[in-house]
Amino acid sequence: MNDTPLIIAMPKGRIFHEAAELLRKAGYQLPPEFDESRKLIVDVSEENLQFILAKPMDVPTYVEHGVADLGIAGKDVMLEEERDVYELLDLKISPCYLAVAGLPDTKMNEVAPKIATKYPNVASSYFREQGEQVEIIKLNGSIELAPIVGLADRIVDIVSTGRTLKENGLVEYEHIVDVTSRLIVNPVSYRIKDAAIEQIVDRLNRVISEKVV
Ligand code: PRP
């Protein structure tokens, strides 16, 4: 029996609420203010859990370095970051996909077309696999702006409802990969805190399989 709390890195933003709901359905008593708080560290001592709230792209970094035992991260982030962590579960929440998009009826520049993205690694490997040489322009958000103002020929970005593309007059050209959120673990924590981790995996798994049926 290990008394130190399991530390879980949670992604702030759109995945957060779905992840919190999943944990509640799995029977974890999270306080109501959990979802609204601006605190970055939240102790839920009744459950022997501690949550750290990070930017989604940073969750695997906290887990890789072992300051969090577990984390919840989108597959998009996992592909981009390639951190030394294990993926334990597909939580099947926050489904979306990565796509290539741009202005309608436009061809990419033949020489070094510019691709704007928050995912430079994913975008480079994708275009390399397609045999296309591209110039990657790294942005941190509002990626859809880039082709409209002439910063890039195409973007590589997340599409969820498709509303952002539509409202900005952009169209999808290629579907790269489907994305859902994953439960990830630090390899050392997985060995040392195996019982506690197996328990949380079992409880979450039960909820996920119920949802599928
Ligand atoms: C994400 C993504 C798209 C949008 C897609 O951005 O980068 O812009 O959501 O969602 P939709 O298909 O439902 O419209 P986010 O809101 O995370 O903000 P960002 O612009 O800072 O990346």
Residues whose N, C-alpha, C, O or C-beta is under 5 A from the ligand:
A	BS01	PRP	N140 G141 S142 I143 D157 I158 V159 S160 T161 G162 R163 T164 L165
